[in-house]
């Protein structure tokens, strides 16, 4: 080694080491700048929002990121408008477009969406105290900016200048007691972060260095003025009012809304157990989970979709635009129209033709059928054609001869069925000759059209009051989504079936194995109303779409929330009232004349409104026929009381008594329900018709939340 060479090598090594240290120091300084900038941004945001704490909001700053040892959440806000998971940013060059986010030229969408994963896990945790999934929101707050800047999936990107307006804009969705309940759960799920600042990676993407920030950003920021706070809260008061069920559910219901099924599923339960509420929340949840697909919410009752649509607009306005609410017949009509298929549907004329076919049967065949159904006569066989043959879409006598007939109490042998098939074929020939169709044809033709040209775009279908649909309706709707995960949800209760005929889902090729859920707590009716309603269905046999025939047990008490309910036949024993809520006894009065009955009905409405029992808009009169509906409305008009038809009711509060048929009230509830002109004994003695009449009474009485009046006449 030459002289001085070792010293030269040592100098080079130390020089390289010094350079490495200098680079590391620069990186450390840069990292320190990022954390200092982040600390400033977070401190400014928390300081600015702190005046909201005087109005029921709680700010949880620097919380642990669930599942991470080092990352943190900038801010969790719990208050009247729900739960907000907030991340603050001090980016100078960013853009939001098409659901994606860019910082300079870099696509940071995936990293930003990690916040959505946090919200999803928080929804699950907070569902344990009953918070509805849609009440957990995520906001990415951009300092130095104003207004709503866009969306990245479920994450709302908003400016820091008026973030308070954004938080308050959803209105008062939680009560003070609910806020406190959720706050305790949120504090447990998001514990305070206690790690050293230098070790944390609290943001999902790198924060800017100090030199990127304007000088004023290094200050702690300004508090909201009282005027700014009151302006935001005042605007929030204009938001559509919400009801408790829209934001707070029983934990069982909240978890069911989010539950994932690996195929078609069914939610069932007796009246008042919250099936429709769960279905509506589930539709909103699925819409959020499938931002690029649509959700179909449908039912047989044609007035219900408009009501549900308006309710969802209040419950989850951000999801409402991706949920289609439409009656099943209207959906079929639209599907046919889009495919250029035109039908002439004439219910009145088709009824005349069916009767003509009946009288056109040869005498022995008609006599045979009359002997089988001596009381109901033609009406029974009309139901057989409509509900069993056409409702299933049977196309051959062999199919009809072999099919089971759940819910039909009169057994038929082969010759009986041959006579019915002859009636059906004659009816079809008469309709085709006149170029008309009935509503059953509409469904069958839509099912065929969708099979030949499938409809795409639906991510999920939710069917409410599924027990009222025909087999062909279920097949048609199932074809839209098939057996995919969470694609097809049926909601219903066989005990509330008020239409003839029946089927089991296996006939449509649908299996619910392991995917049926029973709701067994009554959240609607007082115990007194439950007790009264149960008398109509005591020992009443009914056919369910995924079970063998069930029998409702005899009259029994309504159980309290801490008592155990079981499925099966126990389901329709007055299901558990979640709060053990008592109320006034139902008023059941017998009148000797129609005039006496009518005067008492009007007087009861005046008394209920006069003593403050309910507002006039909280009252419903439910009738057996449309003719009775017209009579009731004339009586109210003569008495100076406002009324509106249930056919026109869309779920928006109105200062008028709602009047409609029992069938139109399915899926709805009212504080006071009145059932006028109720016969003491069903008008027909046919066992099957009597059973349906009694189930109809059960449906009617369980629409009443707090009070019930029944006038026997």
RAQUIFEN-V574702 format. One record per residue. RES is the residue in one small letter. OMEGA is omega as a letter, one per 40 degrees, with the letter a starting at -180 (NA if undefined). Layout:
res=[RES	RES]
omega=[OMEGA	OMEGA]
//
This chain:
res=[x	x	x	x	x	x	x	x	x	x	x	x	x	x	x	x	x	x	x	x	x	x	x	x	x	x	x	x	x	x	x	x	x	x	x	x	x	x	x	x	x	x	x	x	x	x	x	x	x	x	x	x	x	x	x	x	x	x	x	x	x	x	x	x	x	x	x	x	x	x	x	x	x	x	x	x	x	x	x	x	x	x	x	x	x	x	x	x	x	x	x	x	x	x	x	x	x	x	x	x	x	x	x	x	x	x	x	x	x	x	x	x	x	x	x	x	x	x	x	x	x	x	x	x	x	x	x	x	x	x	x	x	x	x	x	x	x	x	x	x	x	x	x	x	x	x	x	x	x	x	x	x	x	x	x	x	x	x	x	x	x	x	x	x	x	x	x	x	x	x	x	x	x	x	x	x	x	x	x	x	x	x	x	x	x	x	x	x	x	x	x	x	x	x	x	x	x	x	x	x	x	x	x	x	x	x	x	x	x	x	x	x	x	x	x	x	x	x	x	x	x	x	x	x	x	x	x	x	x	x	x	x	x	x	x	x	x	x	x	x	x	x	x	x	x	x	x	x	x	x	x	x	x	x	x	x	x	x	x	x	x	x	x	x	x	x	x	x	x	x	x	x	x	x	x	x	x	x	x	x	x	x	x	x	x	x	x	x	x	x	x	x	x	x	x	x	x	x	x	x	x	x	x	x	x	x	x	x	x	x	x	x	x	x	x	x	x	x	x	x	x	x	x	x	x	x	x	x	x	x	x	x	x	x	x	x	x	x	x	x	x	x	x	x	x	x	x	x	x	x	x	x	x	x	x	x	x	x	x	x	x	x	x	x	x	x	x	x	x	x	x	x	x	x	x	x	x	x	x	x	x	x	x	x	x	x	x	x	x	x	x	x	x	x	x	x	x	x	x	x	x	x	x	x	x	x	x	x	x	x	x	x	x	x	x	x	x	x	x	x	x	x	x	x	x	x	x	x	x	x	x	x	x	x	x	x	x	x	x	x	x	x	x	x	x	x	x	x	x	x	x	x	x	x	x	x	x	x	x	x	x	x	x	x	x	x	x	x	x	x	x	x	x	x	x	x	x	x	x	x	x	x	x	x	x	x	x	x	x	x	x	x	x	x	x	x	x	x	x	x	x	x	x	x	x	x	x	x	x	x	x	x	x	x	x	x	x	x	x	x	x	x	x	x	x	x	x	x	x	x	x	x	x	x	x	x	x	x	x	x	x	x	x	x	x	x	x	x	x	x	x	x	x	x	x	x	x	x	x	x	x	x	x	x	x	x	x	x	x	x	x	x	x	x	x	x	x	x	x	x	x	x	x	x	x	x	x	x	x	x	x	x	x	x	x	x	x	x	x	x	x	x	x	x	x	x	x	x	x	x	x	x	x	x	x	x	x	x	x	x	x	x	x	x	x	x	x	x	x	x	x	x	x	x	x	x	x	x	x	x	x	x	x	x	x	x	x	x	x	x	x	x	x	x	x	x	x	x	x	x	x	x	x	x	x	x	x	x	x	x	x	x	x	x	x	x	x	x	x	x	x	x	x	x	x	x	x	x	x	x	x	x	x	x	x	x	x	x	x	x	x	x	x	x	x	x	x	x	x	x	x	x	x]
omega=[a	a	i	a	a	i	i	i	i	i	i	a	a	i	i	i	i	i	i	i	a	i	i	i	i	i	i	i	i	i	i	i	i	a	i	i	i	a	i	a	a	a	i	a	a	i	a	a	a	i	i	a	i	a	i	i	i	a	i	a	i	i	i	i	a	i	a	i	a	a	a	i	a	a	i	a	i	a	a	a	i	a	a	i	a	i	a	a	i	a	i	a	i	i	i	a	i	i	i	i	a	i	a	a	a	i	a	a	a	a	i	a	i	i	i	i	i	i	a	i	i	i	a	a	a	i	a	i	i	a	i	a	a	a	i	a	i	i	i	a	a	a	i	a	a	i	i	a	i	a	i	a	i	a	i	i	a	i	a	a	a	i	a	i	a	a	a	a	a	i	a	a	i	i	i	a	i	i	a	i	i	a	i	i	a	i	i	a	i	a	a	i	a	a	i	a	a	a	a	i	a	a	a	i	a	i	a	i	a	a	i	a	i	a	a	a	a	i	a	i	a	i	i	i	i	i	i	i	a	i	a	a	i	i	i	a	i	i	a	a	i	i	a	a	a	a	a	a	i	a	i	i	a	i	i	i	a	a	i	i	a	i	i	a	i	i	a	a	a	a	i	a	i	a	a	i	i	i	a	i	a	i	i	a	i	i	i	a	a	a	a	i	i	i	i	i	a	a	i	a	a	i	a	a	a	i	a	i	i	i	i	i	i	a	a	a	a	a	a	a	i	i	i	i	a	i	a	i	i	i	i	i	a	i	i	a	a	i	i	a	a	i	i	a	a	a	a	a	i	i	i	a	i	i	i	i	i	a	i	i	i	a	i	a	a	i	i	a	i	i	i	a	a	a	a	i	a	a	a	a	i	i	a	i	a	a	a	a	a	i	i	a	i	a	i	i	a	i	a	a	a	a	i	a	a	i	i	a	a	i	a	i	a	a	i	a	i	i	i	a	i	i	i	a	i	i	a	i	a	i	a	a	i	i	i	i	i	a	i	i	a	a	a	i	i	i	i	a	i	i	a	i	a	i	a	i	i	i	a	i	i	a	i	a	a	a	a	a	i	i	a	i	a	i	a	a	i	a	a	a	i	a	a	i	i	a	a	a	i	a	a	a	a	a	i	i	a	i	a	i	a	a	i	a	i	i	i	a	a	i	i	a	i	a	i	a	i	i	a	i	a	a	a	a	i	i	a	i	i	a	a	a	a	a	a	a	i	i	a	i	i	i	i	a	i	a	i	i	a	i	i	a	i	a	i	a	i	a	a	a	a	i	a	i	i	a	i	a	i	a	a	i	a	a	a	i	a	a	a	a	i	i	a	i	i	i	i	a	i	a	a	i	i	a	i	i	a	i	a	i	i	a	a	i	a	a	a	i	a	a	i	i	i	i	a	i	i	a	i	i	a	a	i	a	i	i	i	i	i	i	a	a	i	i	a	i	i	a	i	a	a	i	i	i	i	i	a	a	a	i	i	a	i	a	a	i	i	a	i	i	i	a	a	a	a	a	a	i	a	i	i	i	i	a	a	i	a	i	i	i	i	a	i	a	i	a	a	i	i	a	i	i	a	i	i	i	i	i	a	a	a	i	a	i	a	a	a	i	i	i	i	a	NA]
//
